[in-house]
C-alpha cells in the first residue's frame, strides 16, 4: 500500500521535537523554557553584581560569584535552545545505526525496519495523534515515541493519498503544524 523511507537526521529530529513542543508537551515546554530563561538572567545579573564587589568577598562567596554567571549562561542556553537540545538528546537515545527507517503500511498496521535490520511494528490503534509539517508526517505513538515520515520518502504511494488512508485507519485527525 504505502512505503516510506526516512532518514532520522538532525533536521527530522528537530522537526519532531518542535512539533512535540507545540502540541502534547506544550505546557511543560513553556514552563521549562520560561523557567530556564528567567533563572539564567537572574544568575547572570546576581553573579555580575557579585563580581563588581569581588575583592570584598571571602572565599566561599567568591566561588558563588564565579559559579552564578556560569550557571546563568548554561540555564539561558537551555531555555533559548530547548528544541535543539531535545533533538540532540533524541539522537543520543537512538539505537546505534537506526538512523534510516523504511516504514510499510498494511491492512492491520505499520511495520518498520532500519538499515541495520532492527524491526518494529504497531497496530493502527496505537497511533494517538497525527501531525503534519511542511516536510514530514509525525505519528505519535505515546509521549516518548514518534514515527517520522519524510514526505519526499514515499517509494510506494503518494503523500496526497496517504492523508485519507492514515486518518481512516487510525481514526485520528491530521493536524498541520507550522514550524
Residue pairs with C-beta under 8 A, 6 or more apart in sequence:
1 104
1 105
1 106
1 107
1 156
1 157
1 165
2 104
2 105
2 154
2 156
2 157
2 161
2 162
2 165
3 102
3 103
3 104
3 105
3 154
3 155
3 156
3 157
4 102
4 103
4 149
4 150
4 153
4 154
4 155
5 100
5 101
5 102
5 103
5 150
5 153
5 155
6 12
6 100
6 101
6 103
6 136
6 148
6 149
6 150
6 153
7 99
7 100
7 150
7 153
8 91
8 94
8 98
8 99
8 100
8 101
8 148
9 99
10 87
10 91
11 135
12 136
12 148
12 150
13 87
13 90
13 91
13 148
14 83
14 84
14 87
15 133
15 135
15 136
15 138
15 148
15 179
16 87
16 90
16 136
16 138
16 146
16 148
17 83
17 84
17 86
17 87
17 90
18 83
18 179
19 131
19 133
19 138
19 146
19 177
19 179
20 29
20 86
20 140
20 146
21 29
21 82
21 83
21 86
22 29
22 177
22 179
23 129
23 131
23 175
23 177
24 129
24 140
24 143
25 143
29 82
32 79
32 82
33 79
33 82
34 79
35 79
36 75
36 76
36 78
36 79
36 82
37 75
37 76
37 79
37 80
39 71
39 72
39 75
39 79
40 71
40 72
40 73
40 74
40 75
40 76
40 77
40 78
40 79
41 72
41 76
42 72
43 68
43 69
43 71
43 72
43 75
44 68
44 69
44 72
44 73
44 76
45 72
46 68
46 72
47 65
47 66
47 67
47 68
47 69
47 70
47 71
47 72
48 69
50 57
50 61
50 64
50 65
50 68
51 65
51 66
51 69
54 62
54 65
57 65
78 85
95 114
95 118
96 116
97 114
97 115
97 116
97 118
98 114
98 115
98 116
98 118
99 114
99 115
100 114
100 115
101 112
101 113
101 114
101 115
101 147
102 112
102 113
102 114
102 155
103 110
103 111
103 112
103 147
103 149
104 110
104 111
104 112
104 156
105 157
105 162
105 165
105 166
105 169
108 123
108 124
109 121
109 122
109 123
109 124
109 126
110 121
110 122
110 124
110 139
110 147
111 119
111 120
111 121
111 122
112 119
112 120
112 121
112 147
113 119
122 141
122 147
124 169
124 170
125 170
126 141
127 139
127 140
127 141
127 166
127 170
127 172
128 140
128 141
128 142
128 172
129 139
129 140
129 172
129 175
130 137
130 138
130 139
130 140
130 166
130 167
130 170
130 172
130 173
130 174
130 175
131 137
131 138
131 140
131 174
131 175
131 176
131 177
132 138
132 163
132 174
132 175
132 176
132 177
133 176
133 177
133 178
133 179
134 178
134 179
135 150
135 151
135 152
136 148
136 149
136 150
136 151
137 148
137 149
137 151
137 159
137 162
137 166
137 174
138 146
138 147
138 148
138 149
139 146
139 147
139 149
139 166
139 170
140 146
141 147
151 159
154 162
157 165
163 174
166 172
166 174
167 173
167 174
